[in-house]
Amino acid sequence: MTEIIAIANQKGGVGKTTTTINLAAALQQMRSHVLVCDLDPQGNATVGLGVEADDYQHSACELLLQECQFDEAVCSLAADDSKYRFDLVPANNDLTAAEIELTRQSGCETRLRDILRQLPERRYDFVLLDCPPALNLLNLNALTAADKVLIPMQCEYFAMEGLTALLNTIRQIKDSVNPGLKIEGILRTMYDVRNNLSLQVSRQLAEHFGPQLYRTVVPRNVRLAEAPSFGESIISYDADSRGAIAYLGLAGEFLRRRQTTAETAATTAP
């Protein structure tokens, strides 16, 4: 069964897109079928994966406005010799216009959920939704469609305030349109071990969120910052870098959590 993960934080610059790109690439390396859906009008996930949305007739804009079929909006990123899917629904500035148009249509907040529910069951193992850094209709569509939310955040004071706002938003979504929505986990990004504030905030996160906090920590890494400018994930750009090792570790922890959940369910079943 396909699992839909929204990668979200209402604060910008915390590593949402970096996490989306590199978690997707790492999962594909680990034999998962993955779809990245770029829901940010800035289109950073699209560009960071080496795709120019303007080169394609259809994108997330046309998909959400029901002006094209799903397959018309998807471009494949997997190598020709790979049997594991890595696909992208690209985005560009047209998404801003799409958001305005959606507000005039009925069921606008569930549009993405309705689209993804029509996908064949085993086409993708995971759909990763790269969310914009704002509470808008695009973000609402992502959180309504998602099964879980992965929250990247920097270990700094203002990021803690943004986390509180996001948790309130998730609670409101659960109470209204998506009661099954859960928090996948919290991921510490751009982590600097030399910074005392990072250490303090990290301890606070561990105390408050316990097992929801991913043990994997993504460090500040120059190679990780360089990779998008070459249209590559860190996995293909420099697999030996600290950033690549961190995201491969994240993908491994991500998959182990699912295995543990499945094993627990199997042992407790009547």
TASUL-V76817 format. One record per residue. N is the residue number from 1. PHI is phi in degrees with one decimal (999 if undefined). PSI is psi in degrees with one decimal (999 if undefined). Layout:
N/PHI/PSI + N/PHI/PSI
This chain:
1/999/134.3 + 2/-67.9/133.9 + 3/-110.0/129.6 + 4/-105.1/122.4 + 5/-118.0/118.2 + 6/-86.8/128.1 + 7/-103.6/104.7 + 8/-138.5/148.7 + 9/-166.2/130.4 + 10/-69.4/-14.4 + 11/-89.9/137.3 + 12/-83.7/162.5 + 13/71.9/27.0 + 14/-107.6/0.5 + 15/100.1/23.5 + 16/-62.8/-52.5 + 17/-67.6/-41.9 + 18/-57.6/-41.8 + 19/-68.3/-42.4 + 20/-59.2/-50.9 + 21/-60.6/-49.9 + 22/-82.2/-29.4 + 23/-67.4/-41.3 + 24/-60.6/-46.5 + 25/-64.7/-39.9 + 26/-68.0/-39.4 + 27/-65.2/-38.5 + 28/-65.5/-36.9 + 29/-62.3/-29.6 + 30/-94.9/25.1 + 31/71.7/36.9 + 32/-110.2/149.5 + 33/-91.4/122.5 + 34/-129.5/140.2 + 35/-121.1/129.5 + 36/-102.2/127.3 + 37/-114.2/112.0 + 38/-83.5/113.4 + 39/-111.3/15.0 + 40/-103.9/122.7 + 41/-56.8/-21.3 + 42/-69.6/-22.3 + 43/64.8/30.0 + 44/-67.2/-37.0 + 45/-64.9/-37.3 + 46/-63.3/-52.5 + 47/-65.2/-39.5 + 48/-65.1/-18.8 + 49/-100.2/11.9 + 50/80.1/21.6 + 51/-113.0/135.2 + 52/-101.2/107.2 + 53/-59.4/-30.6 + 54/-67.3/-16.7 + 55/-79.6/-9.9 + 56/-110.3/141.7 + 57/-68.0/-31.6 + 58/-126.0/150.9 + 59/-149.6/-165.6 + 60/-59.4/-31.1 + 61/-58.7/-56.7 + 62/-65.3/-33.9 + 63/-63.8/-47.0 + 64/-68.3/-30.3 + 65/-87.8/5.1 + 66/59.9/36.6 + 67/-99.2/2.0 + 68/-155.2/166.0 + 69/-84.1/160.1 + 70/-54.8/-49.5 + 71/-62.8/-24.6 + 72/-73.2/-21.9 + 73/-98.1/-1.1 + 74/-103.6/135.6 + 75/-119.9/141.9 + 76/-88.7/134.6 + 77/-110.9/-8.2 + 78/-70.0/145.7 + 79/-63.0/150.9 + 80/-58.3/-29.2 + 81/-91.1/5.2 + 82/-97.3/134.6 + 83/-93.3/1.6 + 84/-103.4/124.3 + 85/-70.3/141.3 + 86/-143.0/99.0 + 87/-117.5/162.6 + 88/-138.2/134.5 + 89/-98.2/107.1 + 90/-75.4/166.7 + 91/-143.0/155.9 + 92/-148.7/-167.7 + 93/-62.8/-16.7 + 94/-60.4/-21.2 + 95/-61.9/-28.8 + 96/-64.3/-43.6 + 97/-66.2/-36.7 + 98/-63.0/-39.3 + 99/-62.7/-41.5 + 100/-64.4/-43.2 + 101/-66.8/-36.5 + 102/-61.3/-34.8 + 103/-62.2/-19.1 + 104/-90.5/-2.8 + 105/-111.0/148.8 + 106/-73.5/149.0 + 107/65.5/28.9 + 108/-65.3/-30.2 + 109/-79.0/-13.4 + 110/-111.2/11.2 + 111/-59.7/-47.3 + 112/-66.6/-40.5 + 113/-59.7/-42.4 + 114/-63.3/-38.1 + 115/-67.6/-47.9 + 116/-69.4/-28.2 + 117/-67.6/-18.7 + 118/-86.3/-5.5 + 119/-70.8/144.6 + 120/-56.5/143.5 + 121/-57.0/-41.8 + 122/-104.5/14.4 + 123/-64.2/-41.7 + 124/-129.3/143.9 + 125/-80.4/-40.1 + 126/-137.8/138.8 + 127/-114.5/120.6 + 128/-105.0/122.9 + 129/-102.9/114.0 + 130/-85.7/110.9 + 131/-93.5/149.6 + 132/-72.9/156.4 + 133/-82.9/61.5 + 134/-165.0/159.1 + 135/-96.0/92.1 + 136/-132.9/-172.4 + 137/-66.4/-31.8 + 138/-66.5/-42.9 + 139/-65.5/-40.3 + 140/-62.5/-40.8 + 141/-60.5/-42.6 + 142/-64.0/-47.1 + 143/-70.4/-27.3 + 144/-73.9/-33.9 + 145/-81.7/-25.1 + 146/-76.9/151.5 + 147/-86.1/-36.3 + 148/-144.2/162.7 + 149/-121.6/124.6 + 150/-100.0/126.7 + 151/-113.4/103.2 + 152/-79.3/142.0 + 153/-156.0/146.8 + 154/-81.3/151.8 + 155/-88.2/78.0 + 156/-145.3/166.0 + 157/-60.3/-50.7 + 158/-66.7/-28.6 + 159/-65.7/-34.4 + 160/-63.8/-39.7 + 161/-64.7/-41.6 + 162/-63.4/-35.9 + 163/-64.0/-41.8 + 164/-60.2/-43.2 + 165/-64.2/-41.1 + 166/-66.0/-41.7 + 167/-62.3/-36.6 + 168/-64.6/-40.6 + 169/-63.6/-45.0 + 170/-60.3/-40.8 + 171/-61.4/-41.3 + 172/-66.8/-39.0 + 173/-63.9/-42.5 + 174/-61.1/-38.7 + 175/-76.0/-14.2 + 176/-116.7/-72.4 + 177/-108.3/-14.1 + 178/-142.7/75.8 + 179/-64.2/-19.2 + 180/-87.1/-1.0 + 181/-65.2/132.0 + 182/-128.8/161.2 + 183/-87.1/117.8 + 184/-67.9/-44.3 + 185/165.3/172.8 + 186/-116.5/129.7 + 187/-114.5/123.8 + 188/-81.8/123.7 + 189/-121.1/161.7 + 190/49.2/42.9 + 191/-80.7/133.5 + 192/-121.5/108.6 + 193/-66.8/-15.7 + 194/-83.6/-8.0 + 195/-96.1/117.9 + 196/-62.6/-35.0 + 197/-63.8/-39.3 + 198/-58.4/-43.2 + 199/-65.8/-41.4 + 200/-65.0/-47.5 + 201/-65.3/-38.0 + 202/-60.8/-41.8 + 203/-64.6/-40.0 + 204/-63.0/-41.9 + 205/-62.2/-42.5 + 206/-63.5/-38.4 + 207/-68.9/-40.0 + 208/-85.4/-31.5 + 209/-114.5/-12.7 + 210/49.7/-123.1 + 211/-67.0/-14.0 + 212/-72.8/-18.4 + 213/-82.6/122.1 + 214/-64.6/137.6 + 215/-70.4/-31.6 + 216/-63.3/134.5 + 217/-122.8/128.8 + 218/-93.0/117.7 + 219/-81.6/164.6 + 220/-66.0/130.7 + 221/-152.2/123.5 + 222/-61.5/-42.5 + 223/-62.7/-35.8 + 224/-64.7/-37.5 + 225/-74.0/-29.2 + 226/-75.8/-35.8 + 227/-51.8/-45.8 + 228/-60.9/-29.1 + 229/-68.4/-17.2 + 230/-101.5/5.2 + 231/67.8/32.5 + 232/-130.4/155.2 + 233/-76.9/163.4 + 234/-66.7/-23.5 + 235/-65.6/-41.2 + 236/-87.1/-26.5 + 237/-76.6/-47.1 + 238/-156.8/87.3 + 239/-67.0/-16.0 + 240/-95.6/-0.9 + 241/-74.4/162.2 + 242/-62.9/-34.9 + 243/-65.9/-42.9 + 244/-64.6/-43.4 + 245/-61.5/-38.9 + 246/-65.0/-44.7 + 247/-74.3/-30.0 + 248/-66.9/-37.4 + 249/-65.1/-39.3 + 250/-62.4/-45.1 + 251/-62.2/-40.0 + 252/-63.3/-44.0 + 253/-66.0/-38.8 + 254/-58.2/-46.4 + 255/-72.5/-36.6 + 256/-64.1/-35.8 + 257/-59.6/-39.2 + 258/-71.4/-37.5 + 259/-65.2/-41.9 + 260/-63.6/-42.1 + 261/-62.1/-43.1 + 262/-64.6/-41.5 + 263/-67.3/-38.9 + 264/-64.6/-42.2 + 265/-63.8/-37.0 + 266/-68.7/-37.1 + 267/-77.4/-24.6 + 268/-95.0/-7.8 + 269/-67.8/141.5 + 270/-66.5/999
